[in-house]
């Protein structure tokens, strides 16, 4: 089973984003993204959800789907597919 840190990194790389670019999209510092990808810290799910709801950020949706399986039900009700 994948760990959250791998989901974040793989999602970011799949979108061809640098850590700095993802940080800008998520309203975080590049160091925070590095912490998330190293497993030292965990992103706040509520912050990611609010940002996804406002912007439709694909990386946030993938991470949220992993963090909260029930979020997939929200995604199914929309047209977005991770």
C-alpha positions in Angstrom: 0.0 0.0 0.0 1.3 3.4 -0.9 2.1 5.9 1.8 0.7 9.5 1.7 4.2 10.9 1.0 4.3 8.8 -2.2 0.8 9.8 -3.2 1.7 13.5 -3.0 5.0 13.1 -4.8 3.6 10.9 -7.6 0.6 13.2 -8.1 2.9 16.2 -8.3 5.3 14.5 -10.7 2.4 13.2 -12.7 1.3 16.8 -13.3 4.9 17.8 -14.1 4.9 20.3 -11.2 7.9 21.3 -9.1 7.6 21.4 -5.4 7.6 25.2 -5.7 4.7 25.1 -8.2 2.7 22.8 -6.0 3.4 25.0 -3.0 2.0 28.0 -4.9 -1.1 26.1 -5.9 -1.7 24.9 -2.3 -0.8 28.2 -0.6 2.1 26.5 1.2 5.9 27.0 1.3 8.1 24.8 -0.8 9.6 23.5 2.4 6.1 22.3 3.5 5.8 20.3 0.3 9.2 18.8 1.0 8.1 17.9 4.5 4.9 16.2 3.1 6.9 14.3 0.5 9.4 13.1 3.1 6.7 12.0 5.5 7.8 14.4 8.2 4.4 16.2 8.2 0.9 15.6 6.8 -1.1 18.2 4.9 -4.3 19.4 6.5 -7.2 17.7 4.8 -9.7 20.5 5.5 -7.3 23.0 3.9 -6.9 20.8 0.8 -10.6 20.3 0.5 -11.4 24.0 0.7 -8.7 24.7 -1.9 -10.0 21.9 -4.2 -13.5 23.1 -3.9 -12.4 26.6 -4.9 -9.9 25.7 -7.6 -10.5 22.1 -8.7 -6.8 21.4 -8.1 -6.1 17.9 -9.5 -3.3 17.1 -7.1 -5.3 18.0 -4.1 -8.2 15.8 -5.3 -5.8 12.8 -5.6 -4.3 13.3 -2.2 -7.7 13.8 -0.6 -9.0 10.6 -2.2 -6.1 8.8 -0.6 -6.5 10.5 2.8 -10.3 10.2 3.0 -11.9 7.4 0.9 -15.3 9.1 1.4 -14.0 12.0 -0.6 -14.1 9.8 -3.7 -17.9 9.9 -3.4 -17.7 13.6 -3.7 -15.5 13.3 -6.8 -18.0 10.8 -8.3 -20.8 13.3 -8.0 -18.7 15.8 -10.0 -17.2 15.2 -13.4 -13.6 15.0 -12.1 -11.8 11.7 -12.3 -8.4 11.3 -10.5 
